[in-house]
Amino acid sequence: MPQFDLHTHSTASDGILSPGELVSRAKQRGVDVLALTDHDTTAGLDAAHSAAGHAGVRLIAGIEVSSQWQGRGVHILGLNVDPAHAAMVAAVEHQSHMRLERAQRIDERLRKVGVEGALAGARALAGEAILGRPHFARFLVEAGYVSSVSAAFKRYLGAGKVGDVKHFWPEVGVVVGWIRASGGVAVLAHPCKYKLTRTKLCALAREFCSAGGEGIEVISGNQPLNTTRDLVRIANELGLSGSCGSDFHVPDQPWQELGGCGALPSDCRPVWQAWL
């Protein structure tokens, strides 16, 4: 049985490995089928496809799109998308615009507490990657405002702090529509990270399913077996396929290492069944 990892990140968003380095590490870790799912961008896919061809790894074109449900941030994976499709191009442009607006507001707030040049500094650190709060955190460290990235979030960027600017992401149904229009399969990412009650999680999954969502990530990283079993039950009750991914960002983190998510349970219909 091939080893799948259908949720990973590169330097195109907030991972620390380039797309090529990500593919190489996946190969070393025994991953046979890899999805690159950077946040709100498909910019790393061309380089990843090239590297995968040389490494003998099957690459699935993916993206992790930010959305909201009942005012709460929710991430939707698009697997096997066509990044050149007009719907996906428009989606990436929309999300990029939203992130830039947020970054400008963070910069304005930080200036009010004496932090100068945050936006320019964060942009320089992001390079061609999609701009996000981790880049602001790194700027705060390099500019000497704090001693570490964690301190940057604790003092400036975390929940309730001056730089905590909420996104107004599109609703779940809109994002599912973008993914389906571009030929992809919409998968509810890491459902347990939203810290919902089981009742609320089931309500989210039902609405996601009604909007055209087709899969749920029943395994996200190295999680407890009872969590996997419960998510499989939810998937089967709603007729959703199951997916698995590490949510890899940084090497040598055993809870999110490439290929470390394990195999999909046998009583769960695989999300890749239709396209592999």
ABEGO torsion letter per residue (X at the ends): XBBBBABBBBAABABABBAAAAAAAAAAAGBABBBBBBBGBAAAAAAAAAAAAAAGBBBBBBBBBBBBBGGBBBBBBBBGBBAABAAAAAAAAAAAAAAAAAAAAAAAAAAAAGBBGAAAAAAAAAEABBBBAAAAAAAAAAAGABABAAAAAAAAABBGBAABBBBBBBBAAAAAAAAAAAGBBBBBBGAAAAGBBAAAAAAAAAAAAAAGBABBBABBEBBBAAAAAAAAAAAAAAGBBBBBBAGBABBGBAAABBGAAEBBBAABBBAAAAAX
